[in-house]
Amino acid sequence: MSEVELLQTWLSNVAELKKWPPANEWSNHEFQVLSDEISQKSGILISRNTLRKLATHLSQGRNHTPRMTTKDALAVYIGFTDWKQYKNSFEQFSPTPRKKKYLPWFIAVISTIVLATVIVLYLAHNRDSNTDYNFEILNPIGNVPHTIECKYNFRNIKSDDIKVDFGHIDPTGKYLLVDLSKNDSIHKACFHYPGSYNIRLFIDKKTVKEEKVWINSEGWFTYVVDIRPNRLKDNVPDWLRKAGVQLEHIPFDAIIKPEITNEGYIHIPENAIEKLGSISNNFHTHYKYYKDFGTEMNHCELSIRFKDSRFGSGTYCHEAALYLEGNNGKIGFKFAEEGCNRYTQQRIGDKYLSGENNDLDYLNLTYKEFTTVNIKNTADSIYLSVDGNKRKAFPMPKNLGRLRGLHFWFKESPYIDFVRVTDLNGNVVFNDEFESKQ
């Protein structure tokens, strides 16, 4: 079998596996889903455009041969160790004549077909009635406020206990857990805050599917959060808590537009926070900027310069958290004043450490005066520096994907002088000096 035929067969295998139409009919969403899933399974990033180009060329019968690393990732995605094993799986049944081996080959093929048929019939007979459904998100990426559309078909399942967790709070303060009716086929949900959200489908209180939604921002999106406990108006069921819901409640009246000072600093005004009432006694200010920054997480450096305003009533243990979010994970550090080590945090990929249970003294930070923090990410390591002095180095996890979001939060309202992201070649990917327009 030729290389082109092998690749065409791979596309057909994927279409059958995903229950999608032929590859020449795939949408941008389907190519993005495939790109994300290949990256997760193989650890190799293959962009949506590369996959679309492959499908287009092959559907037109044009000779198109990707690099071997790309082909290995394609093979891993459908269950093989590499492209060579995938190729050999066809060659062992090649129709090329071999002396005195027709009968054994014929018997082996017939036996395989019979066995496969028996397995298919058995699985069809014993199939769980709650697995025959369809659920997809048609527009998983957009700018805030963004409404996603869920398309589904649950008519063939027995259960009526079908719920979707959208991962956020509605304007009334209620956790957005929605019952879906088997008589409907479309549900819409609006997201008012930028970030990434895991949309989870539950049948009989069991997670059966997850899809990620990216809500981008046009510029900086800032808000204040009351960090006292019991912030939700409605209790969240225990089974949903065990599934890992996000419990942060952001009041809609706490979205506050920041000011740019004459000195060129961004700052959430103190008088605007005071208008929120009791929230001003103990609060976090959040700064979010979400978009595709056009660089990989393992090939960039974040620099941010900020200082504490010391505004607030009875606030202690000042904190500063700096996070970069990629397609497949986060890198971030939460600093705290000396003596408040229990509030420090470290997150690298899927590994999370808290100062309450671990020694994270390197995250002690006093920023009464302007302080510059750098997080440099290379293919092998992550380097954390403060005011030019290296604090710590960590191994870089594989396949965090492209940089998709910046998220900073502080106890009280700081002044931020600049935020800058460069790639490792020194090119500026993002830069905001917060210059006054006056």
DANOR-V944524 format. One record per pair of residues at least 6 apart in sequence whose ideal C-beta (glycine too) atoms are under 7 Angstrom apart, sorted by the first residue. I is the first residue (numbers start at 0). J is the second residue. D is the distance in Angstrom with one decimal. If there is no record, write none. Layout:
{{I,J,D} {I,J,D}}
//
This chain:
{{0,89,4.9} {2,64,5.6} {3,57,6.6} {3,62,6.0} {5,86,6.1} {5,89,6.8} {6,53,6.9} {6,57,5.6} {7,57,5.2} {9,73,5.6} {9,77,6.9} {10,22,4.2} {10,54,6.0} {10,57,6.4} {12,77,5.4} {13,33,6.8} {13,77,6.9} {14,20,6.8} {14,21,5.9} {14,22,6.1} {16,77,6.8} {19,25,6.4} {19,29,5.9} {22,54,4.1} {22,58,6.4} {23,54,6.4} {23,58,3.9} {25,54,6.5} {27,47,6.8} {28,137,6.7} {28,139,6.7} {30,47,4.4} {30,50,5.0} {30,51,5.1} {31,47,4.8} {33,50,5.7} {34,45,5.8} {34,46,6.0} {34,47,4.7} {34,50,5.9} {35,326,6.6} {36,76,6.8} {37,45,5.3} {37,72,5.5} {37,76,4.8} {38,44,5.0} {38,45,6.9} {38,327,6.5} {38,398,5.4} {38,400,6.3} {39,327,6.4} {40,75,5.8} {40,76,5.3} {41,72,3.9} {41,75,4.1} {41,76,6.2} {42,397,4.8} {42,398,4.7} {43,68,6.0} {43,72,3.9} {44,398,6.4} {44,400,6.3} {45,69,5.9} {45,72,5.7} {53,63,6.2} {53,65,6.4} {56,63,3.7} {57,63,6.1} {67,82,6.6} {70,82,3.9} {71,81,4.6} {71,82,5.0} {74,81,5.6} {74,82,4.6} {74,84,6.7} {74,85,4.0} {79,85,4.3} {92,108,6.8} {128,156,5.7} {128,157,4.4} {129,156,4.9} {129,157,6.7} {129,158,5.4} {129,202,4.9} {129,203,6.6} {131,155,4.2} {131,156,6.0} {132,152,6.3} {132,153,5.0} {132,155,6.7} {132,156,5.4} {133,151,6.0} {133,152,4.4} {134,149,6.8} {134,151,4.4} {134,200,5.3} {134,208,5.7} {135,150,5.5} {136,147,5.5} {136,149,5.7} {136,198,6.3} {136,210,5.2} {136,212,6.5} {137,148,4.7} {137,150,5.7} {138,147,5.8} {138,148,5.9} {139,147,6.4} {139,210,6.6} {139,211,6.9} {139,212,4.7} {139,213,6.6} {140,213,4.8} {141,214,6.6} {141,215,6.9} {142,215,4.9} {142,216,7.0} {142,217,5.7} {143,190,6.5} {143,191,6.4} {143,192,6.5} {143,193,5.0} {143,214,5.2} {143,215,6.9} {143,216,5.5} {143,220,6.6} {144,189,5.7} {144,190,6.6} {144,191,5.1} {145,190,5.2} {145,214,5.2} {146,187,5.3} {146,188,6.9} {146,189,4.5} {147,187,6.9} {147,188,5.7} {147,212,5.7} {148,185,6.3} {148,187,5.4} {149,163,6.8} {149,185,6.9} {149,186,4.6} {150,184,6.4} {150,185,6.0} {151,179,6.5} {151,184,6.1} {152,184,6.1} {153,161,5.7} {153,179,6.8} {153,181,4.5} {154,181,5.6} {156,202,6.9} {158,202,5.5} {158,203,5.2} {159,181,6.9} {160,202,6.6} {160,203,5.1} {160,204,6.8} {161,178,6.8} {161,179,4.6} {161,202,5.6} {162,176,5.7} {162,177,6.5} {162,178,5.7} {162,179,6.9} {162,201,4.5} {163,177,5.0} {163,179,6.1} {163,198,6.5} {163,200,5.6} {164,176,5.5} {164,199,4.5} {164,201,6.8} {164,239,6.8} {164,244,6.4} {165,175,4.5} {165,177,6.9} {165,188,4.9} {165,196,6.7} {165,198,5.9} {166,196,4.0} {166,197,5.6} {166,198,6.6} {166,245,5.7} {167,175,5.7} {167,190,6.4} {167,192,6.8} {167,196,6.3} {168,174,6.0} {168,175,6.5} {168,248,5.2} {168,249,6.5} {169,175,5.0} {170,251,5.0} {172,231,6.6} {172,232,4.0} {172,248,6.0} {173,232,6.1} {173,233,5.0} {174,231,6.1} {174,233,6.3} {174,235,5.4} {174,244,6.9} {175,188,6.8} {176,239,6.6} {177,186,6.5} {179,186,6.1} {190,196,6.7} {190,214,4.6} {192,214,6.9} {192,220,7.0} {192,249,6.3} {193,214,4.9} {193,215,6.0} {193,216,3.9} {193,220,5.1} {193,287,4.9} {193,289,4.0} {194,214,5.9} {194,287,6.5} {194,289,6.2} {194,404,6.6} {195,211,5.9} {195,213,5.5} {195,324,6.4} {195,404,6.9} {196,212,4.7} {196,214,6.9} {197,209,5.4} {197,211,5.8} {198,209,6.9} {198,210,4.9} {198,212,5.7} {199,206,5.4} {199,209,5.1} {199,242,6.9} {200,207,5.4} {200,208,4.3} {201,207,6.9} {204,238,4.8} {206,242,5.9} {213,403,6.3} {214,289,6.6} {215,289,4.7} {215,290,4.8} {216,287,5.9} {216,288,5.9} {216,289,5.0} {219,257,6.5} {219,265,6.9} {219,286,5.8} {219,288,5.5} {220,287,4.6} {221,255,5.9} {221,256,7.0} {221,257,4.8} {221,267,5.8} {221,284,6.9} {221,285,6.5} {221,286,5.4} {222,249,5.8} {222,253,5.3} {222,254,4.6} {222,255,6.3} {222,285,5.3} {223,253,4.5} {223,255,6.0} {223,267,6.9} {223,272,5.9} {223,275,6.5} {223,278,6.4} {223,282,5.1} {223,284,5.6} {224,247,6.6} {224,249,5.7} {224,253,6.8} {224,282,6.3} {224,283,4.8} {224,285,6.4} {225,278,4.4} {225,281,7.0} {225,282,5.9} {226,281,5.6} {226,282,6.3} {226,283,5.4} {227,281,5.9} {230,248,3.9} {231,246,6.4} {231,248,5.4} {235,244,6.0} {235,246,6.8} {252,275,7.0} {253,275,6.0} {253,278,6.7} {255,267,5.3} {255,271,4.9} {255,272,7.0} {257,265,5.1} {257,266,6.2} {257,267,5.1} {258,266,5.5} {258,268,5.3} {259,265,5.9} {259,433,5.3} {259,435,5.2} {260,266,6.0} {260,435,6.7} {261,435,5.2} {261,437,6.7} {263,416,6.9} {263,432,6.1} {263,433,5.2} {263,434,5.1} {263,435,6.0} {264,414,4.1} {264,415,6.2} {264,416,5.6} {264,433,5.9} {265,415,4.8} {265,433,4.5} {266,412,6.4} {266,414,5.0} {267,284,5.1} {267,412,4.5} {269,310,5.0} {269,412,6.5} {272,279,4.9} {272,282,6.9} {272,412,6.3} {273,279,5.2} {279,311,6.8} {279,312,6.6} {280,312,5.0} {280,313,6.0} {281,314,6.7} {283,408,4.9} {283,409,6.6} {283,410,6.0} {284,408,6.5} {284,409,5.3} {284,411,7.0} {284,412,4.8} {285,408,4.5} {286,407,4.5} {287,404,6.9} {287,406,5.2} {288,404,6.9} {288,405,4.6} {289,403,6.4} {289,404,4.1} {291,401,6.1} {291,403,6.1} {292,402,4.2} {292,420,6.2} {292,428,5.4} {292,429,5.7} {293,428,6.2} {294,401,6.9} {294,402,5.4} {294,422,4.9} {294,428,4.9} {295,401,5.8} {296,323,6.7} {296,325,3.8} {296,330,6.8} {296,376,5.8} {296,399,3.9} {296,400,6.2} {296,401,6.9} {296,402,5.4} {297,376,5.4} {297,377,6.4} {297,378,5.1} {297,395,5.4} {297,399,6.6} {298,422,5.5} {298,423,5.2} {299,376,5.6} {299,402,5.8} {299,420,5.7} {299,421,6.8} {299,422,5.5} {299,428,6.4} {300,373,6.3} {300,374,6.9} {300,375,4.3} {300,376,6.9} {300,421,5.3} {300,423,7.0} {301,323,5.9} {301,373,6.9} {301,374,4.6} {301,420,5.5} {302,371,6.4} {302,373,5.1} {302,419,4.5} {303,321,6.3} {303,372,5.6} {303,415,6.7} {303,418,5.1} {304,369,5.7} {304,370,7.0} {304,371,4.5} {304,416,4.0} {304,417,5.4} {305,319,7.0} {305,366,6.5} {305,369,6.9} {305,370,6.5} {305,413,4.9} {305,414,6.4} {305,415,4.5} {305,416,6.5} {306,366,5.4} {306,367,6.7} {306,368,5.7} {306,369,4.5} {306,370,6.5} {306,413,6.2} {306,414,5.4} {307,317,5.5} {307,366,5.1} {307,367,5.7} {307,411,6.5} {307,413,5.4} {308,411,5.9} {308,412,5.3} {308,413,5.8} {308,414,6.1} {309,411,6.9} {310,411,5.4} {310,412,5.6} {311,411,4.7} {314,410,6.3} {314,411,5.7} {316,335,5.9} {316,336,5.8} {316,339,3.6} {316,342,5.7} {317,336,5.3} {317,410,5.1} {317,411,6.5} {318,333,6.1} {318,334,6.5} {318,335,4.9} {318,342,5.6} {318,409,6.6} {318,410,4.4} {319,334,4.7} {319,364,6.5} {319,366,6.4} {319,409,5.1} {320,331,6.5} {320,333,3.9} {320,407,6.6} {320,408,4.9} {321,331,6.1} {321,332,5.9} {321,372,6.1} {321,374,6.7} {321,407,5.5} {322,329,5.6} {322,331,3.3} {322,406,4.4} {323,329,6.7} {323,330,5.0} {323,331,6.6} {323,374,6.7} {323,402,6.1} {323,405,6.3} {324,403,5.6} {324,404,3.9} {324,406,6.4} {325,399,3.9} {325,400,4.4} {325,401,6.2} {325,402,5.8} {325,403,6.0} {326,400,2.8} {326,401,5.4} {326,403,6.0} {327,398,5.7} {327,399,5.3} {327,400,4.6} {328,348,4.3} {328,349,6.2} {328,396,6.6} {328,399,4.6} {329,346,5.3} {330,347,5.6} {330,374,6.6} {330,376,6.5} {330,381,6.1} {331,346,4.9} {332,345,5.8} {332,362,5.9} {332,383,6.3} {333,342,7.0} {333,343,5.7} {333,344,3.8} {333,362,6.8} {334,343,6.6} {334,362,5.0} {334,364,3.7} {335,342,4.3} {335,343,5.0} {335,362,6.6} {335,363,6.9} {336,365,5.9} {337,363,4.7} {337,365,6.9} {340,354,4.5} {340,359,6.4} {340,360,6.3} {340,363,6.8} {341,354,5.1} {341,355,4.4} {342,354,6.2} {343,354,3.4} {343,359,4.2} {343,362,4.0} {344,352,6.9} {344,353,5.6} {344,354,6.7} {345,352,4.4} {345,359,6.0} {347,381,6.6} {347,393,5.7} {347,396,6.2} {348,396,3.5} {348,399,6.4} {352,359,6.4} {354,362,6.9} {361,390,4.8} {361,391,4.8} {364,370,6.9} {364,385,6.7} {369,416,6.1} {370,385,6.5} {370,386,6.1} {371,386,5.5} {372,385,5.6} {373,384,4.3} {374,381,6.8} {374,383,5.9} {375,382,4.3} {376,395,6.3} {377,395,6.4} {377,423,6.5} {378,395,6.5} {379,395,5.6} {380,392,5.4} {380,393,6.7} {380,394,6.4} {380,395,5.5} {381,392,6.8} {381,393,4.5} {381,395,5.5} {382,389,6.1} {382,392,5.2} {383,390,4.8} {383,391,4.9} {384,390,6.2} {405,418,6.8} {415,433,6.8} {417,431,6.5} {417,432,5.0} {417,433,6.7} {418,431,5.1} {419,429,6.9} {419,430,4.9} {420,428,4.5} {420,429,4.2} {421,427,5.5} {421,428,6.0} {422,428,5.7}}
//
